[in-house]
Amino acid sequence: MQHARFNLTSQIIEFLCNYKLYGFNDKSSMVRAALLRLKEELELKNIRQSAELYAEIYEEDSDLHELTESAVAEWPE
């Protein structure tokens, strides 16, 4: 596993020192879990924004409505 060095506020250090209270084996595993969760949240936010953009584009483009309707009409049952 690679190592990283960074600065944290005293509040974060104090929080990390309580890693056992939160069910972690050590501070590193707590930081890894937090960063993984942040990564997943940011990816989900990106996916939602993308979906909203696609929905806006679809709503404004009548050609896309026609294309979708024709594809659905030809879809086997």
Secondary structure, DSSP 8 states (H G I E B T S, - for coil): ---------HHHHHHHHTGGGGT-SSHHHHHHHHHHHHHHHHHHHHHHHHHHHHHHHHHH-HHHHHHHHHHHHTS--
